[in-house]
Amino acid sequence: MDAQLKRGALELCLLSDVAKQEQYGYDIIKRLRQSFPDVEESSFYAILRRLHREGSLEQFSGETSGGPPRKYYRVTSRGWKKLDEQAEDWKTLVAIVARHLEGL
């Protein structure tokens, strides 16, 4: 899959996944790895950090498991707006591509 296309799909899936419930970073990665098995762990964390920096995700400390505090993420109001926009863009793109692939 094209790297740019994959990156956009991964970001949309990540944001959508966190929108369903607040999550620990590693749990997000484990779940998304099922759909994106060839993506490096560092790439997932880079997207999480970028979404946090831009204000789409809020990061907070949660329960510990005998180690350092875990970083949890939740979608902010800016993130919900971004998710809505990206979801609409994705639906439009899928419809356009489907029209062009008809008859192949």
C-alpha positions as CSV (number, residue, x, y, z in Angstrom):
1,M,0.0,0.0,0.0
2,D,1.2,3.5,-0.8
3,A,2.9,5.0,2.3
4,Q,0.9,8.3,2.1
5,L,-2.4,6.5,1.8
6,K,-1.5,4.2,4.6
7,R,-0.5,7.0,6.9
8,G,-3.8,8.8,6.3
9,A,-5.8,5.7,6.9
10,L,-3.7,4.8,10.0
11,E,-4.3,8.3,11.5
12,L,-8.0,8.1,10.8
13,C,-8.3,4.6,12.4
14,L,-6.2,5.7,15.4
15,L,-8.3,8.7,16.0
16,S,-11.5,6.7,15.5
17,D,-10.3,4.0,17.9
18,V,-9.5,6.5,20.7
19,A,-12.8,8.2,20.1
20,K,-14.5,5.1,21.2
21,Q,-12.8,5.1,24.6
22,E,-9.9,6.6,26.5
23,Q,-6.9,4.2,25.9
24,Y,-3.4,3.5,27.0
25,G,-0.9,4.0,24.2
26,Y,0.3,0.5,24.0
27,D,-3.3,-0.9,23.9
28,I,-4.0,1.4,20.9
29,I,-1.0,0.0,19.1
30,K,-1.8,-3.6,19.8
31,R,-5.3,-3.2,18.5
32,L,-4.3,-1.3,15.3
33,R,-1.4,-3.7,14.6
34,Q,-4.1,-6.2,13.7
35,S,-5.0,-4.0,10.7
36,F,-1.5,-2.6,10.1
37,P,0.9,-5.4,10.9
38,D,3.8,-4.0,8.9
39,V,3.8,-0.6,10.6
40,E,6.6,0.0,13.1
41,E,5.7,0.7,16.7
42,S,7.6,4.0,16.5
43,S,5.3,5.2,13.7
44,F,2.2,4.7,15.9
45,Y,3.8,6.6,18.7
46,A,4.8,9.4,16.3
47,I,1.2,9.8,15.2
48,L,0.0,9.8,18.8
49,R,2.5,12.5,19.7
50,R,1.6,14.6,16.6
51,L,-2.1,14.4,17.3
52,H,-1.4,15.4,20.9
53,R,0.8,18.3,19.9
54,E,-1.8,19.7,17.5
55,G,-4.5,19.4,20.1
56,S,-6.5,16.5,18.7
57,L,-5.7,14.2,21.6
58,E,-5.3,14.9,25.3
59,Q,-2.7,12.9,27.1
60,F,-3.0,12.1,30.8
61,S,-1.5,9.7,33.4
62,G,-3.5,6.7,34.4
63,E,-3.1,3.7,36.6
64,T,0.3,2.2,37.0
65,S,1.3,-1.5,36.9
66,G,4.3,-1.4,39.2
67,G,6.2,0.8,36.7
68,P,6.1,4.4,35.6
69,P,2.7,6.1,35.1
70,R,1.0,5.0,31.8
71,K,0.1,7.6,29.2
72,Y,-3.6,7.5,28.3
73,Y,-5.2,9.4,25.4
74,R,-8.7,10.9,24.8
75,V,-10.1,12.8,21.9
76,T,-10.5,16.6,22.4
77,S,-13.1,18.8,20.8
78,R,-10.6,19.7,18.1
79,G,-10.0,16.0,17.6
80,W,-13.7,15.3,17.2
81,K,-13.8,18.0,14.5
82,K,-10.8,16.5,12.8
83,L,-12.3,13.0,13.0
84,D,-15.6,14.1,11.4
85,E,-13.7,15.9,8.6
86,Q,-11.4,13.0,7.9
87,A,-14.2,10.5,8.0
88,E,-16.2,12.6,5.4
89,D,-13.1,12.9,3.2
90,W,-12.5,9.2,3.4
91,K,-16.1,8.4,2.4
92,T,-15.9,10.8,-0.5
93,L,-12.5,9.3,-1.6
94,V,-13.9,5.7,-1.4
95,A,-16.9,6.7,-3.5
96,I,-14.7,8.3,-6.1
97,V,-12.4,5.4,-6.4
98,A,-15.3,2.9,-6.5
99,R,-16.8,4.8,-9.4
100,H,-13.6,4.7,-11.3
101,L,-13.0,1.0,-10.6
102,E,-16.5,-0.1,-11.9
103,G,-16.2,-2.4,-14.8
104,L,-12.7,-3.6,-14.2
